[in-house]
Amino acid sequence: MNSQRPISRKKIQILVILTILVWATQTLLHQWGFGAEVPAVPAEPAPEAIAAEKFVPEPSRLRPGATLEVRAEATIHGSEVRIKQVCRWSDADARSMAQVGDLVVARFGPRVAFKTISVDEIRQTLHDAGANLAFIRFAGPVACTVSRSDVEFNEGQALDQWIAARQGGGNGAADAAVQPPATQPSGETVHDAAGRPTTRPVAPSETADAAQTNGAPETNSPVHSLQELLTADLAVRLGLPKEELQVSFNPADQKALNLLEPQFKFNLDGRNIRNLGPVSWEVQIVTDSESRKMRVTATARAWQRQAVLTRPLSCKQILQTSDVQERRMLSDHLPDEPLLSSIQAVGQQASRDLKPGVVLTSRMVDAVPLVRTGQFVTVTLSRGNVQIKTVARAVEGGSFGQTIKVKNEATRDVFEVVITGPQEATVGAEPAAKVASLRE
């Protein structure tokens, strides 16, 4: 009869210890034989991730190495010249260039038929819009001659101006207004495309028509497309100049946007538009027989002149000319506070500590007080060639150009003066009693 002896507790502990030692030995041999594992090298970020850095604006998500070819000639309809009309790119760059293709490079003036757009103008527009020019390669000619198809002109003059534009005659020749010869006033000296003065006799009956034609701006034309009306409506609602707006409409609505006002009537409802960015209108298109409603969407941006601080300033420190730099930026929202220009900012004092790169607004600066309450002010009264000066105590403080009250210590009279300098003011035409108090 076989009997099994149970394994003792001590033997179990010994077996566990031997197992751990064998596992540790195998691990050490593996590391000694092959060395420590090298950490994985992080993958290079994609171009889209590089362009999405915080210091790169949104419109500059361009594919590295994108090629922008400038056309030699282009024909447009309307007054706005966009980048996609004077340049072209490959299908591989279409996705990235679509964001900047709608940027307006220049605008035609009234009755201007030809214009020359240089590569420098295109570069400047892209730079101001926030695009990284290091990602773009330019190809083709150095300038594009743009002709306008919706302007009536004399063929002879148009040919001369087209030649001047092609030869690099500059905006002076290329942008000259093209008008029929009969529109020139009688007895006046006119200039041809080369700038040579000539005298053209015109019948007196044509003078009135010429004055009406030359004086009527292009905006008074009865023909307006739906796109022009929507842009003008947006400018009125936001209180911005139409020339500063950059509106990109939905391509699916392009057929409706090309409809003209004489043949169609439009009822625009943009009551929900409060700011830049995504905007939309409820448009009712009315004809003689029927009407149709549609919704038009767009993305609105505006060019702004911003005064940017170039160095840190402490509170109450005076802004100098070298402290402020102006730049032209394409913004997708209206600021909550009014922006300042460099002329308005220089000479004022900082209302709080400011860091470099801050866009200056009205609340960031305060006017420098030239007169403080209780100070003596030299008051000047001018009467023709005679000036009378006296000294009065300021009842209230103020800055340049402000009107404050001062008190004549001798007569105890209080009158108003306009601050013209540090503790200096002037008084205009005042009643005789105040003039007498000044003399005393």
C-alpha angles and dihedrals in degrees: 000000000000118000124195118220114217119242111254123239091243092058091052091054090049092052092050092050092049091051092052092048092051091050092048092049092052091049094051092048090051093053094044092049099048104020128230118321114261112235114246116263110241113248118252110261117252119257089249090057092049092052091048094066114129094246092057114078121235098253092059099072092126126155110250110257097021111165120220113194117200115219120231093221136010136182121209139178115225135018101286122089112202129193093244089058096054099032138045136196140187126274090252090061096040095096095053097037093050088078093061100029093090095054112123111235098182143343130229120237124227112302093357111145104179135036135172118225114195128203089246090061090051091048092049092050092050091046093050090049090057100256118150104238091196088075095053129079117197121215137173129039123347093241140027123217108219120198126192119226099195098062123090114222144159111271094222094052091041091055092050092049092046089054091048090051093048091050092052096258090161130232092301093069101024096048097046116128114260114218136160114265092244091066094069115103119250118264095010128122115247131188127229126218092278092053096252114146115238134172118230121192111222129184115255090237089064095054096080092048090048093051091049092048095046095044099046110094120222092247090067092065113121090224113087130158123223090249092057092048093051092049091049091048091052091050091053095047094049096037094235131132112262091230091061095054123099108194123180113193128201109270089222089067096050095105091054092044091058093059113117126228101233092060095037135035120219130205109195123201113185100148092134094060109110105146145003122285122061109013133173140188133203103225126191113199111203127194132172092269107028147000133224133195125215140164118239118198129191144160114243126202132165137208113242134187107226129190107217125195114238100193137023118274130195125221115288092012116141117244115235129199092256091054095065131058125184122220136175113234136178107232129192096201138038115249118249090228128043114266121237128223122224090255091055094046101046112090095023126105128243113256091207141359109301130198128214115273095032115141106231118236133177094267094053095066135047130202114260108249109235094179126036128198111277096019122126114249127201105229120199124200117193124200109173108299092345122092125191120196129192139158125248135172118248114242091191137014129247148158134243114316096009123126115234137171122252132184128224104224093204099052099020089230118149119211139160126257136179117239113237102167145341104329089341129115142162134218125212131207104333133175118276093254092059093045089052091050089054092053091052 
